[in-house]
Amino acid sequence: MIRRTSLTALMSAVALVAGLGASTAAYAQQTTLRVFSGGANQRPDLMRKLFDQYQAKNPNVKIEMETGGATSELQRQYLSTVLNAKDPAIDIYMIDIVNPAQYYGAGWLEPLDAYVGKPADALKSYLPAYATANVADGKVAAMPAFADAMFMYYRKDLLDKHGIKEPKTWDELSAAAQKIQKAEGNPNLQGLSIQGAPIEGAVCTFLLPYWSQGKDFNDANGKMTLDKGAATKGLQQWLTMVDAGVIKKNVAEVKTPDTVNEFMAGQVVFAINWGFAWDRFQGEATSQVKGKVGVMPLPAMAGGKSATCIGGWQWAVSAFSKSKPAAANLVKYLASPESSKFLAVEGSLLPTYANVYTDADVVKAVPWFKDAAAVVSAGRSRPLSKDYGQVSDVIRTTTSAVLARTKTPAEGVGEIESRLARVMR
């Protein structure tokens, strides 16, 4: 009996050690990935849910999330510091649509062809603008996370109340805004809110009236093709609206969150902002405009055609990651149609796949998406350049200076031309 007990104990001990060994081996095989997921506007709360879903399907992968940077510029500054130092701490990071070529040129990201295939195959299912933006030197530089575009939000209730149709030109919008402002008699009611602070949004503030005159800022090779007369006219359009009381005088200080918060508080008739703002207007407990918001294409300059600025975010694998295959697998999941649908339904984040816009669950959750696809598909990209940081800095700071009236529109356009002629050649 004693011998049997001893034998049983011995076998149990062996089994325990074997179990511990297997458990230790499994733990040793676990891969930890650290992901930089941007700031609040990139909805890290939803990204965390996607990470959790992936971990449930892949228990050998642990995903740590890092967030930060309220604007694209702040995020770019942070990533530049980390990646310049060749720090392997971050495996995957989220970047703006204008950044893949820049980061590829700097050697900061890992081309994904070996993991996802050649660009023609890997990106064929996405909206064209995102397929183009994520290719650098013929390689897949990053994969789309979610789309974005600038939309014209407006107070549908106020336009209906005063019998005003959606304006097609900036002059029509100015007249409509002034009529509503006068009739409402509210001194705090802005006619139009745009971003004039020296942030990334100001690049679009410069380009919107310029593009809507049928002009291109650059050719297919990235060479600048600036029409100085059209650019000057576009900037003057904004100043004319400031003088008419449609745009507030301190527009050169207005940032993206300012427009969102002021429109949400019921203080703005028309507002230009990104797609994420819709969820804020309709979902925030403090929103004063729930059920009162319309979305329309941006107006054009007289005789021109509506044009909007596309945005959106991409997933890139760090060139310095020590777990590139695992990181690439996660990126494929994050860039999948399933993830795109999840972000659309749960957070009103615009899909990068055309067919997701018409998905029954998506249309039910976000009805206006059925009309958004055409706007996003026809949107235009800010200049795609390996030196985009310089391009952005020149355009946004100069545009802000013109709106602050420290430079005239002609002086500002001349400065943009002279400073970018060497960068975009």
C-alpha positions as CSV (number, residue, x, y, z in Angstrom):
1,M,0.0,0.0,0.0
2,I,2.8,2.3,0.9
3,R,4.6,1.6,-2.4
4,R,1.4,2.2,-4.4
5,T,0.8,5.5,-2.6
6,S,4.4,6.5,-3.3
7,L,4.1,5.6,-6.9
8,T,0.8,7.5,-7.2
9,A,2.4,10.5,-5.6
10,L,5.4,10.2,-7.9
11,M,3.2,10.0,-11.0
12,S,1.2,13.0,-9.8
13,A,4.4,15.0,-9.3
14,V,5.6,14.1,-12.8
15,A,2.3,15.1,-14.3
16,L,2.4,18.4,-12.4
17,V,5.9,19.2,-13.6
18,A,4.9,18.2,-17.1
19,G,1.9,20.5,-16.9
20,L,4.0,23.4,-15.6
21,G,6.5,22.8,-18.3
22,A,3.7,22.9,-21.0
23,S,2.3,26.0,-19.4
24,T,5.7,27.7,-19.2
25,A,6.4,26.8,-22.8
26,A,3.0,28.3,-23.9
27,Y,3.8,31.4,-21.9
28,A,7.2,31.6,-23.4
29,Q,5.7,31.5,-26.9
30,Q,3.4,34.4,-26.1
31,T,4.0,37.6,-28.1
32,T,3.4,41.0,-26.6
33,L,2.6,43.7,-29.1
34,R,2.5,47.4,-28.2
35,V,0.3,49.5,-30.4
36,F,0.1,53.3,-30.6
37,S,-3.5,54.1,-31.3
38,G,-3.5,57.9,-31.6
39,G,-5.7,60.3,-29.6
40,A,-9.4,60.6,-28.7
41,N,-10.5,61.3,-32.2
42,Q,-9.1,57.9,-33.3
43,R,-11.4,56.3,-30.7
44,P,-8.9,54.2,-28.7
45,D,-11.9,52.8,-26.8
46,L,-13.1,51.0,-29.9
47,M,-9.6,50.0,-30.9
48,R,-9.2,48.4,-27.5
49,K,-12.3,46.3,-28.2
50,L,-10.8,45.2,-31.5
51,F,-7.6,44.2,-29.7
52,D,-9.6,42.2,-27.2
53,Q,-11.4,40.4,-30.0
54,Y,-8.1,39.5,-31.6
55,Q,-6.6,38.3,-28.3
56,A,-9.6,36.1,-27.7
57,K,-9.0,34.4,-31.1
58,N,-5.2,34.4,-30.6
59,P,-4.5,33.7,-26.9
60,N,-0.7,33.6,-27.6
61,V,-0.8,37.3,-28.4
62,K,-1.0,40.0,-25.7
63,I,-1.7,43.6,-27.0
64,E,-0.7,46.6,-25.0
65,M,-2.1,50.0,-26.1
66,E,-0.6,53.4,-26.0
67,T,-2.5,56.6,-26.7
68,G,-1.7,60.3,-26.9
69,G,-1.6,63.4,-29.0
70,A,-4.8,65.5,-29.5
71,T,-3.9,66.4,-33.0
72,S,-2.2,64.8,-36.0
73,E,0.8,67.1,-35.6
74,L,1.3,66.2,-31.9
75,Q,1.1,62.5,-32.8
76,R,3.6,63.0,-35.7
77,Q,6.0,64.8,-33.3
78,Y,5.9,62.0,-30.8
79,L,6.3,59.2,-33.3
80,S,9.1,61.1,-35.0
81,T,11.0,61.1,-31.7
82,V,10.4,57.4,-31.0
83,L,11.2,56.2,-34.5
84,N,14.2,58.5,-35.0
85,A,15.7,56.8,-32.0
86,K,15.0,53.4,-33.6
87,D,13.1,52.5,-30.4
88,P,11.6,48.9,-30.7
89,A,9.1,49.6,-27.9
90,I,6.2,50.3,-30.3
91,D,5.4,47.5,-32.8
92,I,2.4,49.0,-34.6
93,Y,1.3,52.6,-34.9
94,M,-1.5,54.6,-36.4
95,I,-0.7,57.4,-38.8
96,D,-2.6,60.0,-40.9
97,I,-3.3,59.3,-44.5
98,V,-0.7,61.8,-45.6
99,N,2.1,60.0,-43.7
100,P,2.9,56.6,-45.3
101,A,5.1,58.0,-48.0
102,Q,6.9,60.2,-45.5
103,Y,7.5,57.4,-43.0
104,Y,8.6,55.0,-45.7
105,G,11.1,57.5,-47.0
106,A,12.5,57.9,-43.5
107,G,12.9,54.2,-43.1
108,W,10.5,54.1,-40.1
109,L,8.0,51.5,-41.3
110,E,8.2,47.9,-42.5
111,P,6.9,47.3,-46.0
112,L,4.1,44.7,-45.7
113,D,4.3,42.9,-49.1
114,A,5.9,39.8,-47.6
115,Y,2.8,39.5,-45.3
116,V,-0.1,40.8,-47.3
117,G,1.0,40.5,-51.0
118,K,1.7,43.1,-53.6
119,P,-0.2,46.4,-53.6
120,A,-2.4,45.4,-56.6
121,D,-3.7,42.4,-54.7
122,A,-3.5,43.6,-51.1
123,L,-5.3,46.9,-51.6
124,K,-7.7,46.2,-54.4
125,S,-10.7,46.0,-52.2
126,Y,-10.3,49.4,-50.6
127,L,-11.6,52.8,-51.8
128,P,-9.1,54.1,-54.4
129,A,-7.8,57.0,-52.4
130,Y,-6.7,54.7,-49.6
131,A,-5.1,52.1,-51.9
132,T,-3.1,54.9,-53.5
133,A,-2.1,56.6,-50.2
134,N,-0.7,53.4,-48.7
135,V,1.7,52.6,-51.5
136,A,5.2,54.0,-51.5
137,D,7.9,53.1,-54.0
138,G,5.7,50.3,-55.3
139,K,5.4,48.7,-51.9
140,V,2.6,48.4,-49.3
141,A,3.7,50.9,-46.7
142,A,0.6,50.6,-44.4
143,M,-3.0,49.3,-44.3
144,P,-6.2,51.4,-43.9
145,A,-7.7,51.6,-40.5
146,F,-10.7,53.8,-41.2
147,A,-11.6,56.6,-43.7
148,D,-12.5,60.2,-43.0
149,A,-13.4,63.3,-45.0
150,M,-14.5,66.8,-44.3
151,F,-18.2,67.3,-44.4
152,M,-20.5,70.3,-44.2
153,Y,-22.7,69.8,-41.2
154,Y,-25.6,72.2,-40.8
155,R,-28.6,72.9,-38.6
156,K,-31.3,71.3,-40.6
157,D,-33.9,72.7,-38.2
158,L,-32.8,76.2,-38.8
159,L,-32.7,75.9,-42.6
160,D,-36.2,74.4,-42.6
161,K,-37.5,77.0,-40.2
162,H,-36.3,79.9,-42.5
163,G,-37.1,78.2,-45.8
164,I,-33.5,77.9,-47.0
165,K,-32.3,75.2,-49.3
166,E,-28.8,73.6,-49.0
167,P,-26.4,76.2,-50.5
168,K,-24.3,75.1,-53.5
169,T,-21.7,77.9,-53.4
170,W,-19.8,79.7,-50.7
171,D,-21.6,83.0,-51.6
172,E,-25.0,81.2,-51.2
173,L,-23.9,79.8,-47.8
174,S,-22.8,83.3,-46.7
175,A,-26.2,84.8,-47.6
176,A,-28.1,81.9,-46.0
177,A,-26.1,82.2,-42.8
178,Q,-26.6,86.0,-42.6
179,K,-30.3,85.6,-43.1
180,I,-30.6,83.0,-40.3
181,Q,-28.3,85.0,-37.9
182,K,-30.4,88.1,-38.4
183,A,-33.7,86.3,-37.9
184,E,-32.6,84.4,-34.9
185,G,-31.2,87.5,-33.2
186,N,-28.6,85.5,-31.2
187,P,-25.3,87.5,-31.1
188,N,-23.4,84.2,-30.3
189,L,-24.7,82.3,-33.3
190,Q,-21.9,81.8,-35.8
191,G,-22.8,81.4,-39.5
192,L,-19.8,79.1,-40.4
193,S,-17.1,77.5,-38.4
194,I,-13.8,76.5,-40.1
195,Q,-10.4,75.6,-38.6
196,G,-7.9,78.5,-38.9
197,A,-5.4,77.6,-36.2
198,P,-2.0,76.4,-37.5
199,I,-3.1,72.7,-37.3
200,E,-3.5,70.1,-40.0
201,G,-7.1,71.1,-40.6
202,A,-5.9,74.5,-41.8
203,V,-4.2,72.7,-44.8
204,C,-7.7,71.7,-45.9
205,T,-9.0,75.2,-45.1
206,F,-6.6,76.5,-47.7
207,L,-7.3,73.7,-50.3
208,L,-11.2,73.6,-50.1
209,P,-12.0,76.9,-52.0
210,Y,-8.9,76.4,-54.2
211,W,-9.9,72.9,-55.3
212,S,-13.5,74.0,-55.9
213,Q,-12.3,76.3,-58.6
214,G,-11.1,73.2,-60.5
215,K,-7.5,73.7,-59.6
216,D,-4.8,71.1,-58.7
217,F,-2.1,71.8,-56.1
218,N,0.3,69.2,-57.5
219,D,0.6,66.8,-60.5
220,A,0.7,63.0,-60.3
221,N,4.4,63.1,-59.6
222,G,4.0,65.5,-56.7
223,K,5.3,68.6,-58.4
224,M,3.6,71.7,-57.3
225,T,1.2,73.3,-59.8
226,L,-0.1,76.2,-57.7
227,D,-2.4,78.7,-59.5
228,K,-1.6,81.8,-57.5
229,G,-4.7,83.7,-58.6
230,A,-7.1,80.9,-57.6
231,A,-5.3,80.4,-54.3
232,T,-5.5,84.1,-53.5
233,K,-9.2,84.2,-54.4
234,G,-9.9,81.2,-52.1
235,L,-8.2,82.8,-49.1
236,Q,-10.0,86.1,-49.8
237,Q,-13.3,84.2,-49.7
238,W,-12.8,83.3,-46.1
239,L,-11.8,86.9,-45.1
240,T,-14.9,88.3,-46.9
241,M,-17.1,86.0,-44.8
242,V,-15.3,87.1,-41.7
243,D,-16.0,90.8,-42.6
244,A,-19.7,89.8,-43.2
245,G,-19.9,88.4,-39.7
246,V,-20.4,84.8,-40.9
247,I,-17.1,83.5,-39.7
248,K,-15.9,84.8,-36.3
249,K,-13.0,87.2,-36.2
250,N,-10.7,85.0,-34.1
251,V,-10.9,82.2,-36.7
252,A,-7.1,82.0,-36.7
253,E,-7.4,80.4,-33.2
254,V,-10.1,77.9,-34.1
255,K,-9.1,74.2,-33.8
256,T,-11.0,71.0,-34.7
257,P,-12.4,70.4,-31.2
258,D,-13.6,74.1,-31.0
259,T,-15.8,73.7,-34.1
260,V,-17.2,70.4,-32.8
261,N,-17.9,71.8,-29.3
262,E,-19.5,75.0,-30.5
263,F,-21.7,73.3,-33.1
264,M,-22.7,70.7,-30.5
265,A,-23.7,73.6,-28.1
266,G,-26.0,75.0,-30.8
267,Q,-23.8,78.1,-31.5
268,V,-23.1,77.4,-35.2
269,V,-25.3,77.2,-38.3
270,F,-22.8,75.6,-40.7
271,A,-19.6,73.7,-39.7
272,I,-16.8,72.0,-41.6
273,N,-15.4,69.1,-39.8
274,W,-14.4,65.4,-40.0
275,G,-16.7,62.4,-40.1
276,F,-16.1,61.5,-36.4
277,A,-18.0,64.7,-35.4
278,W,-21.4,63.1,-36.4
279,D,-21.2,60.7,-33.5
280,R,-20.5,63.5,-31.1
281,F,-23.4,65.6,-32.3
282,Q,-25.9,62.7,-32.1
283,G,-24.4,60.7,-29.2
284,E,-23.1,63.1,-26.6
285,A,-25.3,63.5,-23.6
286,T,-24.6,67.3,-23.6
287,S,-25.3,67.8,-27.3
288,Q,-27.9,70.5,-28.0
289,V,-28.3,69.5,-31.7
290,K,-29.5,65.8,-31.5
291,G,-31.8,65.1,-34.4
292,K,-31.3,68.6,-35.8
293,V,-28.2,68.0,-37.9
294,G,-28.0,67.7,-41.7
295,V,-24.9,66.7,-43.8
296,M,-24.3,68.0,-47.3
297,P,-21.5,68.3,-49.8
298,L,-19.2,71.3,-49.4
299,P,-20.1,74.3,-51.4
300,A,-17.9,75.5,-54.3
301,M,-16.7,78.8,-55.6
302,A,-19.0,80.3,-58.1
303,G,-18.8,78.4,-61.4
304,G,-16.8,75.6,-59.7
305,K,-17.4,72.1,-58.4
306,S,-17.7,70.8,-54.8
307,A,-14.5,69.3,-53.5
308,T,-13.6,67.9,-50.1
309,C,-10.5,66.9,-48.2
310,I,-10.2,63.3,-47.3
311,G,-8.5,62.1,-44.2
312,G,-8.3,58.8,-42.5
313,W,-5.9,56.6,-40.5
314,Q,-3.6,53.8,-41.4
315,W,-1.9,51.0,-39.5
316,A,1.9,50.7,-40.0
317,V,4.4,48.1,-38.6
318,S,7.5,49.7,-37.1
319,A,10.7,49.0,-39.0
320,F,12.2,48.5,-35.5
321,S,9.7,46.0,-34.1
322,K,11.1,42.7,-32.9
323,S,7.8,40.9,-33.7
324,K,7.1,41.9,-37.3
325,P,5.3,38.8,-38.5
326,A,2.9,38.9,-35.4
327,A,2.5,42.6,-35.9
328,A,1.6,42.2,-39.6
329,N,-1.0,39.6,-38.7
330,L,-2.7,42.0,-36.3
331,V,-2.6,44.8,-38.9
332,K,-4.4,42.5,-41.4
333,Y,-7.1,41.9,-38.8
334,L,-7.4,45.6,-38.0
335,A,-7.7,46.4,-41.7
336,S,-10.3,43.7,-42.5
337,P,-13.9,44.3,-43.7
338,E,-15.1,42.9,-40.3
339,S,-13.1,45.5,-38.4
340,S,-14.3,48.2,-40.7
341,K,-17.9,47.3,-40.1
342,F,-17.4,47.1,-36.4
343,L,-15.9,50.6,-36.3
344,A,-18.8,51.9,-38.5
345,V,-21.6,50.4,-36.4
346,E,-20.0,51.1,-33.0
347,G,-18.4,54.5,-33.6
348,S,-19.6,56.0,-36.9
349,L,-16.1,55.8,-38.2
350,L,-16.2,55.8,-42.0
351,P,-15.3,52.5,-43.8
352,T,-12.4,52.1,-46.2
353,Y,-14.4,49.5,-48.2
354,A,-17.2,50.7,-50.5
355,N,-19.5,47.8,-49.8
356,V,-19.5,48.4,-46.1
357,Y,-21.3,51.7,-46.6
358,T,-24.3,49.8,-47.9
359,D,-24.2,46.9,-45.4
360,A,-27.7,46.6,-43.8
361,D,-26.4,46.7,-40.2
362,V,-24.2,49.8,-41.0
363,V,-27.1,51.7,-42.7
364,K,-29.4,50.9,-39.8
365,A,-26.8,52.2,-37.3
366,V,-25.6,55.2,-39.3
367,P,-28.2,56.1,-41.9
368,W,-26.3,59.0,-43.4
369,F,-23.4,56.7,-44.4
370,K,-25.4,55.6,-47.5
371,D,-24.8,59.1,-48.8
372,A,-21.3,59.5,-47.4
373,A,-19.7,57.0,-49.7
374,A,-20.0,59.3,-52.7
375,V,-18.5,62.2,-50.8
376,V,-15.5,60.1,-49.5
377,S,-14.9,58.5,-52.9
378,A,-14.8,61.8,-54.7
379,G,-12.6,63.4,-52.0
380,R,-9.1,64.7,-52.7
381,S,-5.9,64.0,-51.0
382,R,-3.6,66.5,-49.5
383,P,-0.2,66.5,-51.3
384,L,1.3,63.1,-50.9
385,S,5.0,63.8,-50.4
386,K,8.0,62.2,-48.5
387,D,8.5,65.7,-47.2
388,Y,4.9,66.2,-46.2
389,G,5.9,67.5,-42.8
390,Q,7.4,70.6,-44.5
391,V,4.5,70.9,-46.9
392,S,1.9,70.8,-44.1
393,D,3.9,73.3,-41.9
394,V,4.1,75.9,-44.7
395,I,0.5,75.7,-45.8
396,R,-1.1,75.6,-42.3
397,T,1.0,78.3,-40.7
398,T,0.7,80.6,-43.7
399,T,-3.1,80.1,-43.9
400,S,-3.5,80.8,-40.2
401,A,-1.4,84.0,-40.6
402,V,-3.6,85.2,-43.5
403,L,-6.8,84.5,-41.4
404,A,-5.1,86.4,-38.5
405,R,-4.5,89.2,-41.0
406,T,-0.8,89.4,-40.4
407,K,-0.4,88.6,-44.1
408,T,-2.5,89.5,-47.1
409,P,-3.9,86.6,-49.2
410,A,-1.5,87.5,-52.0
411,E,1.5,87.6,-49.6
412,G,0.5,84.3,-48.1
413,V,0.2,82.6,-51.5
414,G,3.5,84.0,-52.6
415,E,5.1,82.6,-49.5
416,I,3.6,79.2,-50.0
417,E,4.9,79.1,-53.6
418,S,8.4,80.3,-52.8
419,R,8.9,78.0,-49.8
420,L,7.5,74.8,-51.5
421,A,9.0,75.3,-54.9
422,R,12.2,73.4,-53.8
423,V,10.3,70.8,-51.7
424,M,7.8,69.9,-54.4
425,R,9.7,69.8,-57.6
